[in-house]
Amino acid sequence: MAKNLSFYLKSALGFLVNIMQIVQPCEIPAAASLRAVLASKGGAFADCYCTEISGTISQSEFVEAFYTSTLFKVERKLLAWFAGKPATDRDAARLANGSATSFSAWTVESRSDDQLLLADFTGRTKSWLMVAPSGDSTSGKMTTLYFGSAVLPEQNSSSVTPKMGFAFHALLGFHKLYSKLLLRAARSRVLANRAARLP
């Protein structure tokens, strides 16, 4: 039993190290629409994660892969059950190609050729996706995939200054890990979709 526990712990540690190597926290790009959220709301929190992938990946490819990854499908199920906000792979494709302005619990706040900013139904949480070319490597062109979030502070009637609240601070560690897992899952989905298109 001790050997099994040791094996599982080593496997889990290896998995986390792999995530940290593939997905890194990074500065929000200067041209990111996520920066506008920070500028418009004092005290807001935002973070950003990125990963590189070989080849040229379009924004629509990334968005569809992100919202149809195996991990995000779990979140879609939970939102359907507990928030009454269902979504399908077809809905994700429509969001990705620009023909939809909402998806599950989110509404499109801004969109461009390389970025997508969504606001959740509470209005306090934003999700942001972006692609950017990152030059050439020895094997060819590279694309950086970005995923970021913003959380707006609560306006408490008893306090003049908006605050983030207990739940935000309690769940921040989970949020950071989950963000990395989501981006890694999206990256894997991009690669799987690419492989499926090969002759």
Backbone as numpy.savetxt, mean C-alpha at the origin, in Angstrom:
# Nx Ny Nz CAx CAy CAz Cx Cy Cz
9.54 -31.30 19.98 8.71 -30.09 19.98 9.57 -28.83 19.98
10.66 -28.89 20.77 11.57 -27.74 20.82 12.22 -27.50 19.46
12.52 -28.60 18.76 13.12 -28.47 17.43 12.12 -27.85 16.45
10.85 -28.25 16.55 9.83 -27.68 15.68 9.65 -26.20 15.94
9.65 -25.82 17.23 9.51 -24.41 17.59 10.69 -23.61 17.04
11.89 -24.16 17.17 13.07 -23.49 16.65 13.00 -23.32 15.14
12.50 -24.35 14.47 12.37 -24.29 13.01 11.41 -23.18 12.59
10.24 -23.12 13.27 9.24 -22.12 12.92 9.75 -20.70 13.22
10.47 -20.55 14.32 11.02 -19.24 14.66 12.05 -18.79 13.62
12.91 -19.71 13.20 13.91 -19.39 12.19 13.24 -19.06 10.86
12.19 -19.80 10.51 11.47 -19.55 9.26 10.81 -18.17 9.29
10.19 -17.84 10.44 9.54 -16.55 10.57 10.55 -15.41 10.50
11.69 -15.61 11.16 12.74 -14.59 11.13 13.27 -14.42 9.72
13.48 -15.52 9.01 13.95 -15.45 7.63 12.97 -14.72 6.73
11.67 -14.96 6.96 10.63 -14.30 6.18 10.64 -12.80 6.41
10.78 -12.39 7.68 10.80 -10.97 8.01 12.05 -10.29 7.45
13.18 -10.97 7.50 14.41 -10.42 6.93 14.26 -10.24 5.43
13.62 -11.21 4.78 13.38 -11.12 3.34 12.53 -9.91 3.00
11.49 -9.68 3.79 10.62 -8.52 3.57 11.42 -7.23 3.71
12.23 -7.15 4.76 13.01 -5.94 5.02 14.02 -5.67 3.92
14.51 -6.73 3.28 15.47 -6.55 2.19 14.78 -6.09 0.91
13.57 -6.62 0.66 12.85 -6.32 -0.58 12.10 -5.00 -0.49
11.48 -4.76 0.66 10.68 -3.54 0.86 11.35 -2.67 1.91
11.56 -1.41 1.56 12.27 -0.50 2.46 11.42 0.74 2.75
11.48 1.25 3.98 10.88 2.56 4.22 11.67 3.61 3.47
11.02 4.60 2.94 11.73 5.62 2.16 11.03 6.97 2.30
11.72 8.00 1.87 11.16 9.34 1.91 10.04 9.48 0.88
9.02 10.21 1.24 7.93 10.47 0.29 8.48 11.34 -0.84
8.36 10.91 -2.10 8.91 11.69 -3.21 8.35 13.12 -3.24
9.17 14.04 -3.72 8.79 15.45 -3.72 7.51 15.71 -4.50
7.29 14.95 -5.58 6.12 15.17 -6.43 4.91 14.35 -6.01
5.00 13.66 -4.89 3.93 12.77 -4.47 2.69 13.54 -4.02
1.52 13.08 -4.45 0.27 13.71 -4.02 0.04 13.48 -2.52
0.71 12.50 -1.94 0.60 12.26 -0.50 1.13 13.44 0.29
2.08 14.16 -0.27 2.63 15.32 0.43 1.58 16.41 0.61
0.65 16.50 -0.33 -0.41 17.51 -0.22 -1.30 17.25 0.98
-1.46 15.98 1.34 -2.25 15.63 2.52 -1.58 16.19 3.78
-0.26 16.02 3.87 0.48 16.53 5.02 0.42 18.05 5.09
0.50 18.68 3.90 0.50 20.14 3.86 -0.86 20.72 4.24
-1.93 19.97 3.97 -3.27 20.51 4.20 -3.80 20.26 5.60
-3.18 19.35 6.34 -3.70 19.00 7.66 -2.56 18.91 8.66
-2.47 19.88 9.53 -1.43 19.87 10.54 -1.57 18.70 11.50
-0.45 18.07 11.81 -0.45 16.95 12.74 -0.74 15.61 12.11
-0.90 15.58 10.77 -1.17 14.32 10.09 0.08 13.44 10.09
-0.13 12.14 10.05 0.96 11.17 9.96 0.98 10.60 8.55
2.18 10.39 8.01 2.30 9.73 6.71 3.58 8.91 6.68
3.53 7.80 5.98 4.72 7.00 5.78 4.77 6.51 4.34
5.92 5.95 3.97 6.12 5.56 2.58 7.08 4.37 2.53
6.76 3.41 1.69 7.60 2.22 1.48 7.81 2.02 -0.01
8.94 1.43 -0.38 9.22 1.25 -1.79 9.95 -0.06 -2.04
9.85 -0.51 -3.26 10.56 -1.70 -3.70 10.86 -1.56 -5.19
11.96 -2.10 -5.61 12.33 -2.04 -7.03 12.00 -3.35 -7.72
11.68 -3.24 -9.00 11.37 -4.42 -9.79 11.92 -4.20 -11.19
12.42 -5.24 -11.80 13.01 -5.09 -13.12 11.93 -4.88 -14.17
12.27 -4.10 -15.18 11.33 -3.84 -16.26 10.54 -2.57 -16.05
9.69 -2.26 -16.99 8.82 -1.09 -16.93 7.43 -1.53 -16.50
6.98 -1.03 -15.37 5.66 -1.37 -14.83 4.79 -0.13 -14.85
3.61 -0.25 -15.44 2.71 0.90 -15.51 1.96 1.06 -14.19
1.42 2.26 -13.99 0.64 2.52 -12.78 -0.58 1.60 -12.71
-1.24 1.39 -13.84 -2.43 0.53 -13.85 -2.07 -0.91 -13.49
-0.93 -1.39 -13.96 -0.48 -2.74 -13.60 -0.27 -2.86 -12.09
0.38 -1.85 -11.53 0.68 -1.85 -10.10 -0.59 -1.80 -9.27
-1.50 -0.90 -9.63 -2.74 -0.74 -8.86 -3.56 -2.04 -8.88
-3.70 -2.63 -10.05 -4.47 -3.87 -10.14 -3.80 -4.99 -9.34
-2.48 -5.09 -9.45 -1.75 -6.12 -8.71 -1.89 -5.91 -7.20
-1.83 -4.67 -6.77 -1.91 -4.36 -5.34 -3.24 -4.83 -4.76
-4.33 -4.47 -5.44 -5.65 -4.75 -4.89 -6.18 -6.14 -5.23
-5.42 -6.92 -5.99 -5.81 -8.32 -6.24 -4.79 -9.30 -5.67
-3.86 -8.82 -4.88 -2.89 -9.72 -4.26 -3.61 -10.62 -3.26
-3.01 -11.75 -2.96 -3.60 -12.71 -2.03 -3.85 -12.07 -0.66
-2.89 -11.28 -0.20 -3.02 -10.65 1.12 -4.15 -9.63 1.12
-4.22 -8.80 0.07 -5.25 -7.77 0.09 -6.64 -8.37 -0.08
-6.73 -9.54 -0.70 -8.04 -10.18 -0.81 -8.59 -10.55 0.57
-7.70 -10.83 1.52 -8.14 -11.07 2.89 -8.76 -9.80 3.46
-8.11 -8.67 3.24 -8.66 -7.39 3.71 -10.00 -7.10 3.04
-10.09 -7.41 1.74 -11.35 -7.21 1.02 -12.48 -8.03 1.65
-12.18 -9.27 2.03 -13.17 -10.12 2.67 -13.64 -9.51 3.99
-12.68 -9.05 4.79 -13.01 -8.47 6.09 -13.87 -7.22 5.93
-13.54 -6.40 4.94 -14.32 -5.19 4.70 -15.73 -5.52 4.21
-15.85 -6.58 3.43 -17.17 -7.00 2.97 -18.03 -7.50 4.13
-17.42 -8.28 5.03 -18.16 -8.86 6.15 -18.52 -7.83 7.22
-17.54 -7.02 7.60 -17.72 -6.17 8.77 -18.10 -4.71 8.45
-17.81 -4.27 7.22 -18.13 -2.88 6.87 -19.13 -2.78 5.72
-19.52 -3.94 5.17 -20.46 -3.91 4.05 -19.89 -3.22 2.83
-18.56 -3.40 2.61 -17.87 -2.74 1.49 -17.19 -3.80 0.61
-17.97 -4.59 -0.14 -17.38 -5.66 -0.96 -16.68 -5.11 -2.20
-15.78 -5.90 -2.75 -15.09 -5.53 -4.00 -14.59 -6.82 -4.66
-14.50 -6.80 -5.97 -14.05 -7.96 -6.74 -12.78 -7.61 -7.51
-12.17 -8.63 -8.12 -11.01 -8.39 -8.98 -11.39 -7.48 -10.15
-12.60 -7.63 -10.64 -13.06 -6.76 -11.74 -13.14 -5.31 -11.29
-13.59 -5.09 -10.05 -13.63 -3.73 -9.50 -12.22 -3.16 -9.41
-11.26 -4.01 -9.03 -9.86 -3.56 -8.94 -9.33 -3.19 -10.32
-9.71 -3.97 -11.33 -9.27 -3.66 -12.71 -9.85 -2.34 -13.18
-11.10 -2.07 -12.81 -11.74 -0.81 -13.19 -11.08 0.37 -12.48
-10.73 0.17 -11.22 -9.99 1.22 -10.49 -8.65 1.47 -11.17
-7.98 0.40 -11.57 -6.65 0.52 -12.16 -6.69 1.22 -13.51
-7.71 0.94 -14.32 -7.74 1.55 -15.66 -8.42 2.92 -15.70
-8.88 3.38 -14.54 -9.43 4.73 -14.46 -10.91 4.84 -14.72
-11.61 3.71 -14.87 -13.04 3.77 -15.16 -13.90 3.74 -13.90
-13.27 3.61 -12.74 -14.00 3.64 -11.47 -13.43 4.73 -10.56
-14.30 5.34 -9.80 -13.87 6.39 -8.87 -13.97 5.94 -7.41
-14.34 4.69 -7.22 -14.39 4.14 -5.86 -14.06 2.66 -5.91
-13.64 2.14 -4.77 -13.29 0.73 -4.65 -13.42 0.32 -3.20
-14.34 -0.61 -2.94 -14.57 -1.07 -1.57 -14.77 0.12 -0.63
-13.89 0.29 0.34 -14.07 1.34 1.34 -13.42 2.66 0.94
-12.89 2.75 -0.30 -12.12 3.92 -0.71 -12.75 4.67 -1.88
-12.48 5.96 -1.90 -12.88 6.82 -3.01 -11.64 7.51 -3.56
-11.58 7.61 -4.89 -10.43 8.26 -5.52 -10.44 9.74 -5.18
-9.32 10.21 -4.65 -9.18 11.63 -4.32 -8.40 12.35 -5.40
-7.40 11.71 -5.95 -6.66 12.28 -7.09 -6.00 11.15 -7.85
-5.78 11.39 -9.14 -5.21 10.36 -10.00 -4.38 11.03 -11.09
-3.25 10.42 -11.44 -2.44 10.87 -12.56 -1.87 9.63 -13.24
-1.03 9.85 -14.24 -0.47 8.71 -14.97 0.39 7.81 -14.09
0.96 8.38 -13.03 1.88 7.59 -12.20 1.49 7.51 -10.73
0.33 8.07 -10.35 -0.06 8.09 -8.94 -1.56 7.88 -8.76
-1.90 7.37 -7.59 -3.31 7.23 -7.20 -3.41 7.50 -5.71
-4.31 8.42 -5.33 -4.55 8.75 -3.93 -6.00 8.44 -3.61
-6.21 7.61 -2.59 -7.55 7.20 -2.18 -7.82 7.63 -0.74
-9.08 7.94 -0.47 -9.51 8.25 0.90 -10.51 7.20 1.34
-10.39 6.73 2.59 -11.34 5.73 3.06 -12.65 6.40 3.47
-13.67 5.59 3.76 -15.01 6.13 3.98 -15.12 6.96 5.25
-14.13 6.85 6.16 -14.15 7.69 7.36 -13.57 9.08 7.07
-12.78 9.17 5.99 -12.14 10.44 5.64 -10.84 10.68 6.37
-10.47 9.79 7.30 -9.27 10.02 8.10 -8.03 9.30 7.56
-8.22 8.30 6.73 -7.09 7.51 6.25 -6.98 7.60 4.73
-5.77 7.83 4.25 -5.50 7.91 2.82 -4.52 6.80 2.43
-4.71 6.26 1.24 -3.78 5.28 0.68 -3.26 5.82 -0.64
-1.98 5.60 -0.89 -1.33 6.21 -2.05 -0.40 5.20 -2.72
-0.50 5.14 -4.05 0.35 4.26 -4.86 1.01 5.07 -5.96
2.26 4.73 -6.27 2.99 5.47 -7.30 4.04 4.56 -7.94
4.26 4.75 -9.23 5.37 4.08 -9.92 6.31 5.15 -10.46
7.60 4.81 -10.52 8.59 5.74 -11.05 9.75 4.95 -11.66
10.20 5.35 -12.84 11.38 4.69 -13.40 12.58 4.96 -12.51
13.43 3.96 -12.35 14.59 4.13 -11.48 15.89 3.79 -12.20
15.95 4.17 -13.46 17.19 4.02 -14.21 17.40 2.60 -14.69
18.59 2.34 -15.14 18.94 1.04 -15.68 19.80 0.26 -14.70
19.63 -1.03 -14.70 20.52 -1.92 -13.95 21.28 -2.73 -14.97
22.07 -3.65 -14.50 22.84 -4.48 -15.43 21.91 -5.35 -16.28
20.70 -5.58 -15.77 19.76 -6.43 -16.51 18.70 -5.62 -17.26
18.77 -4.30 -17.23 17.82 -3.47 -17.96 17.13 -2.45 -17.09
16.01 -1.93 -17.55 15.28 -0.88 -16.85 14.67 -1.40 -15.55
14.51 -0.48 -14.61 13.93 -0.80 -13.31 12.77 0.15 -13.05
11.82 -0.30 -12.24 10.71 0.53 -11.81 10.63 0.47 -10.29
10.44 1.62 -9.66 10.23 1.65 -8.21 8.73 1.73 -7.95
8.26 0.83 -7.11 6.86 0.82 -6.68 6.78 1.44 -5.29
5.91 2.43 -5.14 5.75 3.11 -3.85 4.35 2.84 -3.29
4.31 2.66 -1.97 3.03 2.58 -1.26 3.13 3.40 0.01
2.17 4.28 0.21 2.19 5.11 1.41 0.80 5.29 1.98
0.75 5.73 3.21 -0.52 5.97 3.90 -0.43 7.29 4.65
-1.58 7.88 4.87 -1.67 9.06 5.72 -2.84 8.88 6.66
-2.66 9.31 7.88 -3.74 9.26 8.88 -3.91 10.67 9.43
-5.13 11.16 9.38 -5.42 12.51 9.86 -5.80 12.45 11.35
-5.41 13.47 12.10 -5.72 13.48 13.54 -7.21 13.66 13.79
-7.64 13.17 14.95 -9.03 13.33 15.38 -9.23 14.73 15.93
-10.37 15.33 15.60 -10.71 16.63 16.17 -11.60 16.38 17.39
-11.01 16.46 18.57 -11.74 16.23 19.81 -12.34 17.54 20.30
-13.61 17.50 20.62 -14.30 18.72 21.04 -13.73 19.30 22.34
-13.10 18.44 23.12 -12.55 18.92 24.39 -11.11 19.43 24.26
-10.55 19.31 23.04 -9.17 19.74 22.84 -9.08 20.63 21.60
-8.36 21.73 21.74 -8.19 22.64 20.61 -7.30 22.01 19.55
-6.28 21.28 19.99 -5.33 20.65 19.07 -5.78 19.24 18.70
-5.94 18.94 17.40 -6.32 17.58 16.98 -5.25 16.57 17.42
-5.69 15.37 17.81 -4.77 14.34 18.26 -5.01 13.05 17.48
-3.97 12.19 17.47 -4.05 10.95 16.71 -4.90 9.90 17.41
-4.96 9.90 18.70 -5.79 8.96 19.43 -5.03 7.71 19.85
-5.58 6.99 20.82 -4.92 5.81 21.38 -4.77 4.70 20.36
-5.84 4.45 19.58 -5.81 3.33 18.63 -4.68 3.49 17.62
-4.44 4.71 17.17 -3.37 4.95 16.21 -2.02 4.53 16.79
-1.72 4.97 17.99 -0.42 4.65 18.60 -0.31 3.16 18.93
-1.42 2.55 19.33 -1.40 1.13 19.67 -1.17 0.25 18.46
-1.66 0.69 17.30 -1.59 -0.14 16.10 -0.49 0.29 15.13
0.30 1.27 15.49 1.30 1.79 14.56 2.32 0.74 14.15
2.79 -0.06 15.09 3.76 -1.10 14.76 3.18 -2.11 13.78
1.94 -2.53 14.02 1.26 -3.45 13.10 1.10 -2.82 11.73
0.71 -1.54 11.70 0.52 -0.84 10.44 1.79 -0.86 9.59
2.92 -0.61 10.22 4.19 -0.56 9.48 4.53 -1.92 8.88
4.35 -2.98 9.67 4.62 -4.32 9.16 3.63 -4.69 8.07
2.37 -4.39 8.28 1.33 -4.73 7.30 1.56 -3.98 5.99
2.01 -2.74 6.06 2.29 -1.97 4.85 3.39 -2.65 4.04
4.42 -3.12 4.72 5.51 -3.82 4.03 5.01 -5.12 3.40
4.17 -5.84 4.13 3.62 -7.09 3.62 2.74 -6.84 2.40
1.95 -5.78 2.42 1.09 -5.45 1.29 1.91 -5.13 0.05
2.98 -4.35 0.21 3.79 -3.98 -0.94 4.55 -5.20 -1.48
5.01 -6.05 -0.58 5.68 -7.27 -1.03 4.70 -8.17 -1.80
3.47 -8.27 -1.30 2.46 -9.08 -1.97 2.12 -8.52 -3.34
2.06 -7.19 -3.44 1.80 -6.55 -4.73 2.93 -6.81 -5.70
4.16 -6.73 -5.21 5.32 -7.01 -6.05 5.28 -8.43 -6.60
4.94 -9.37 -5.73 4.83 -10.77 -6.16 3.73 -10.94 -7.21
2.63 -10.22 -7.02 1.53 -10.29 -7.97 1.92 -9.71 -9.32
2.67 -8.61 -9.32 3.16 -8.03 -10.57 4.00 -9.05 -11.32
4.91 -9.70 -10.60 5.78 -10.71 -11.23 4.97 -11.90 -11.76
3.96 -12.32 -10.99 3.13 -13.45 -11.42 2.32 -13.08 -12.67
1.78 -11.87 -12.69 1.01 -11.43 -13.85 1.90 -11.33 -15.09
3.12 -10.87 -14.88 4.07 -10.78 -15.99 4.39 -12.17 -16.54
4.64 -13.11 -15.63 4.97 -14.48 -16.04 3.82 -15.12 -16.80
2.58 -14.81 -16.38 1.41 -15.40 -17.03 1.23 -14.89 -18.46
1.77 -13.71 -18.75 1.63 -13.15 -20.10 2.70 -13.66 -21.06
3.74 -14.31 -20.51 4.82 -14.81 -21.37 4.30 -15.96 -22.25
4.76 -16.02 -23.50 4.31 -17.10 -24.39 4.82 -18.47 -23.91
